[in-house]
Amino acid sequence: MKSVRLMLVAISIIIICLLNLGLVSALNPDEASVSLSWSSQTQYPGDSVIFRITFQSNSPDELQIYRIGLQFDWMASDAFYGRDLSAAPVSILGNGNYTFDIMSISVPFNVSAGLHSYFIGIDGLQNNIAFTWDSPPSTIQIHDAKEKVYTELALQVASKIDEAVNATYGSTEAQSLLQQAKDEYALAKSLATEGKWQEAVSSLQNTSNYLEQAADAEEKRSAELPNLPFYLAIIAIGVIIAVSIIVVIRRKKAKAKQTSSAVEQTFPTDSSLNTL
């Protein structure tokens, strides 16, 4: 009898402990799913990236979500990027869905380029019983920081090349330098496709230097050219003066010829005198 009492006391103690500690279960993997959308499809070390999570419940029970976040392979096992909603848990009806407010992560500068795994972790209540749920692992591509430098510089250089082409350089030297810039830009793009970002950035810098030299050569040529409109005006005036002189000379010759003919008609010739 005494042993039965001891057993009842032990069971009571266990029940009290469980009530005080709370029950923790795991939402079945097929009872929920999530989708994640990034603000940018390209992430680099040091970037602050915005994302949004949509949660889909496949459970007939109403769920209370009080914590949600991401866990990346470069983080400690107990660390999360996310949001604590315990002050105002999100209620999701059975088989309902919910899109959480935007959140952000900061990619550390020392994260290596390449694929990194992550999962979405959720804590909540199901029938007043605490649960944890982790999504299947996914991957995110972290790009080389030098690729970001290349991408930004390539846009600037491409714009400068278009400007130089539209300028239609007349200087032979400027045209030659522009062609060298185009060749160097093509090399930069080829290096980029091979993932040689540092070499590609160097080629873009060379391209920019060639473009500056081409612009300087064209500007120098323009400065050395005479003032064409001024000289054209002088030539035009010279032509007008020359034409005027020619017209005057011709008129004088014509007048002299007319005077000579009149004199010949006034005085008889020698043959007419002999007849008299």
C-alpha positions as CSV (number, residue, x, y, z in Angstrom):
1,M,0.0,0.0,0.0
2,K,2.8,2.3,0.9
3,S,4.5,1.6,-2.5
4,V,1.2,2.5,-4.3
5,R,1.1,5.8,-2.5
6,L,4.7,6.5,-3.4
7,M,4.0,5.7,-7.1
8,L,1.0,8.1,-7.1
9,V,3.2,10.9,-5.6
10,A,5.8,10.3,-8.2
11,I,3.3,10.5,-11.1
12,S,1.9,13.7,-9.6
13,I,5.3,15.2,-9.4
14,I,6.0,14.3,-13.1
15,I,2.6,15.8,-14.2
16,I,3.3,19.0,-12.3
17,C,6.8,19.3,-13.9
18,L,5.4,18.7,-17.4
19,L,2.8,21.4,-16.8
20,N,5.4,23.8,-15.5
21,L,7.9,23.1,-18.3
22,G,5.3,23.0,-21.1
23,L,5.1,20.5,-23.9
24,V,7.2,20.9,-27.0
25,S,6.4,19.0,-30.2
26,A,7.4,19.3,-33.8
27,L,4.9,20.3,-36.5
28,N,5.0,17.5,-39.0
29,P,7.1,18.3,-42.1
30,D,4.1,17.9,-44.4
31,E,1.9,20.1,-42.3
32,A,3.6,23.3,-43.5
33,S,5.6,24.8,-46.4
34,V,7.3,28.1,-47.0
35,S,8.5,30.2,-49.9
36,L,11.0,32.9,-49.8
37,S,11.6,35.9,-52.2
38,W,14.7,38.0,-52.3
39,S,14.9,41.7,-53.1
40,S,17.9,40.9,-55.3
41,Q,18.9,37.8,-57.2
42,T,22.6,38.6,-56.7
43,Q,24.2,38.8,-53.2
44,Y,27.7,39.8,-52.3
45,P,29.7,39.8,-49.1
46,G,28.9,42.9,-47.1
47,D,25.4,43.3,-48.7
48,S,22.3,44.0,-46.7
49,V,19.6,41.9,-48.4
50,I,15.8,42.2,-47.9
51,F,13.6,39.1,-48.1
52,R,10.0,38.1,-47.5
53,I,8.7,34.7,-46.2
54,T,5.3,33.3,-47.0
55,F,4.1,30.4,-44.7
56,Q,1.5,27.9,-45.9
57,S,-0.2,25.8,-43.3
58,N,-1.4,22.3,-44.3
59,S,-2.8,21.6,-40.9
60,P,-6.5,21.8,-40.0
61,D,-5.5,23.4,-36.7
62,E,-5.0,27.1,-36.1
63,L,-1.4,27.9,-35.5
64,Q,0.2,30.7,-33.5
65,I,3.6,31.8,-34.9
66,Y,5.8,33.7,-32.4
67,R,9.3,33.4,-34.0
68,I,10.5,33.0,-37.5
69,G,13.9,33.4,-39.2
70,L,16.7,32.0,-41.3
71,Q,19.8,30.1,-40.3
72,F,22.8,30.0,-42.7
73,D,25.7,27.7,-42.7
74,W,28.1,30.6,-41.8
75,M,26.2,31.2,-38.5
76,A,26.4,29.5,-35.1
77,S,23.9,26.7,-34.7
78,D,21.7,28.7,-32.3
79,A,21.8,32.0,-34.3
80,F,19.0,33.2,-36.6
81,Y,18.2,36.2,-38.8
82,G,14.6,36.9,-38.2
83,R,11.9,38.3,-36.0
84,D,10.6,37.7,-32.5
85,L,6.8,37.9,-32.6
86,S,6.1,36.7,-29.1
87,A,4.7,40.1,-28.1
88,A,2.1,39.8,-30.9
89,P,2.0,36.3,-32.4
90,V,0.6,35.8,-35.9
91,S,-2.5,33.6,-36.1
92,I,-2.9,31.3,-39.1
93,L,-6.2,29.5,-39.6
94,G,-6.2,25.9,-40.6
95,N,-4.9,25.4,-44.1
96,G,-4.3,29.1,-44.3
97,N,-1.3,31.1,-45.4
98,Y,0.5,34.3,-44.3
99,T,3.1,36.5,-45.8
100,F,5.3,38.0,-43.1
101,D,6.6,41.6,-43.2
102,I,9.9,42.1,-44.9
103,M,13.1,41.2,-43.1
104,S,16.7,41.7,-43.9
105,I,20.1,40.0,-43.5
106,S,23.6,41.3,-43.6
107,V,26.0,39.0,-45.4
108,P,29.3,39.1,-43.5
109,F,32.4,40.4,-45.4
110,N,34.3,37.2,-44.7
111,V,31.8,34.9,-46.2
112,S,33.4,32.9,-49.1
113,A,32.0,33.1,-52.6
114,G,30.0,30.1,-53.7
115,L,26.8,28.2,-52.6
116,H,25.7,28.4,-49.0
117,S,22.9,26.4,-47.4
118,Y,20.2,27.8,-45.2
119,F,16.8,26.8,-43.8
120,I,13.8,28.6,-42.3
121,G,13.0,28.0,-38.7
122,I,9.6,28.6,-37.1
123,D,8.4,28.4,-33.5
124,G,4.8,28.5,-32.6
125,L,1.8,26.9,-30.9
126,Q,-0.5,24.2,-32.2
127,N,-3.5,23.4,-29.9
128,N,-1.7,25.4,-27.2
129,I,1.3,23.0,-27.5
130,A,4.6,24.6,-28.5
131,F,6.2,23.3,-31.7
132,T,9.2,23.9,-33.8
133,W,9.3,23.5,-37.6
134,D,12.3,23.7,-39.9
135,S,12.0,23.9,-43.7
136,P,14.0,21.7,-46.0
137,P,17.5,23.1,-46.7
138,S,17.9,25.5,-49.6
139,T,21.0,27.2,-51.1
140,I,22.0,30.8,-51.8
141,Q,24.8,31.9,-54.2
142,I,27.2,34.4,-52.7
143,H,29.1,36.1,-55.5
144,D,32.7,37.3,-55.4
145,A,33.0,40.8,-54.2
146,K,35.3,41.6,-57.2
147,E,32.4,40.6,-59.5
148,K,30.4,43.5,-58.0
149,V,33.2,45.9,-58.7
150,Y,33.4,44.6,-62.3
151,T,29.6,44.8,-62.9
152,E,29.4,48.4,-61.7
153,L,32.5,49.5,-63.6
154,A,31.5,47.7,-66.8
155,L,28.2,49.7,-67.0
156,Q,30.2,53.0,-66.7
157,V,32.7,51.9,-69.3
158,A,30.1,50.7,-71.8
159,S,28.4,54.1,-71.5
160,K,31.6,55.9,-72.2
161,I,32.3,53.8,-75.3
162,D,28.9,54.7,-76.7
163,E,29.6,58.3,-76.1
164,A,32.9,58.1,-77.9
165,V,31.4,56.2,-80.9
166,N,28.6,58.8,-81.2
167,A,31.2,61.6,-81.1
168,T,32.6,60.3,-84.5
169,Y,36.2,61.3,-83.9
170,G,38.0,62.8,-86.9
171,S,41.5,62.4,-85.5
172,T,43.3,59.3,-86.7
173,E,45.0,59.0,-83.3
174,A,41.7,59.2,-81.5
175,Q,40.1,56.6,-83.8
176,S,43.0,54.3,-83.1
177,L,42.8,54.7,-79.3
178,L,39.0,54.1,-79.5
179,Q,39.5,50.8,-81.3
180,Q,42.1,49.8,-78.6
181,A,39.5,50.7,-76.0
182,K,36.9,48.4,-77.7
183,D,39.4,45.6,-77.9
184,E,40.3,45.9,-74.3
185,Y,36.6,46.0,-73.3
186,A,36.0,42.8,-75.3
187,L,38.9,41.2,-73.4
188,A,37.4,42.3,-70.1
189,K,34.1,40.6,-70.9
190,S,35.9,37.4,-71.9
191,L,37.8,37.3,-68.6
192,A,34.6,37.9,-66.7
193,T,32.9,34.8,-68.3
194,E,35.9,32.8,-67.0
195,G,35.4,34.2,-63.5
196,K,38.7,36.1,-63.6
197,W,37.3,39.2,-61.9
198,Q,40.5,40.9,-60.9
199,E,41.9,40.6,-64.4
200,A,38.6,41.7,-65.9
201,V,38.6,44.8,-63.6
202,S,42.1,45.7,-64.7
203,S,41.1,45.4,-68.4
204,L,38.1,47.8,-67.7
205,Q,40.5,50.3,-66.2
206,N,42.7,50.0,-69.3
207,T,39.6,50.6,-71.4
208,S,38.8,53.7,-69.5
209,N,42.4,55.0,-69.9
210,Y,42.2,54.5,-73.7
211,L,39.0,56.4,-73.9
212,E,40.4,59.3,-72.0
213,Q,43.4,59.4,-74.3
214,A,41.2,59.3,-77.3
215,A,39.1,62.2,-76.1
216,D,42.3,64.2,-75.4
217,A,43.6,63.4,-78.9
218,E,40.4,64.6,-80.5
219,E,40.4,67.8,-78.4
220,K,44.0,68.5,-79.3
221,R,43.1,68.1,-83.0
222,S,40.1,70.4,-82.7
223,A,42.3,73.1,-81.0
224,E,44.9,72.9,-83.8
225,L,42.3,73.2,-86.6
226,P,42.0,76.8,-88.1
227,N,38.9,78.8,-87.6
228,L,37.1,77.4,-90.6
229,P,34.1,79.7,-90.7
230,F,36.4,82.7,-90.5
231,Y,38.6,81.6,-93.3
232,L,35.7,80.6,-95.5
233,A,34.4,84.1,-95.1
234,I,37.8,85.5,-96.1
235,I,37.9,83.2,-99.1
236,A,34.4,84.2,-100.1
237,I,35.3,87.9,-99.9
238,G,38.4,87.3,-102.0
239,V,36.4,85.5,-104.6
240,I,33.9,88.4,-104.7
241,I,36.7,90.9,-105.1
242,A,38.4,88.9,-107.8
243,V,35.2,88.5,-109.7
244,S,34.5,92.3,-109.4
245,I,38.0,93.1,-110.7
246,I,37.6,90.8,-113.6
247,V,34.2,92.4,-114.5
248,V,35.7,95.9,-114.3
249,I,38.7,94.9,-116.5
250,R,36.4,93.3,-119.1
251,R,34.2,96.4,-119.1
252,K,37.2,98.6,-119.6
253,K,38.4,96.4,-122.5
254,A,35.0,96.5,-124.1
255,K,34.8,100.3,-123.7
256,A,38.3,100.8,-125.2
257,K,37.3,98.6,-128.1
258,Q,34.2,100.6,-128.7
259,T,36.2,103.9,-128.7
260,S,38.7,102.5,-131.2
261,S,35.9,101.5,-133.6
262,A,34.4,105.0,-133.4
263,V,37.7,106.7,-134.2
264,E,38.2,104.5,-137.3
265,Q,34.7,105.5,-138.5
266,T,35.4,109.3,-138.1
267,F,38.6,109.5,-140.1
268,P,38.6,108.2,-143.8
269,T,41.1,105.6,-144.8
270,D,44.1,106.4,-147.1
271,S,42.3,104.9,-150.1
272,S,39.4,107.3,-149.8
273,L,41.9,110.3,-149.7
274,N,43.6,109.2,-152.9
275,T,40.3,109.1,-154.7
276,L,39.8,112.7,-153.9
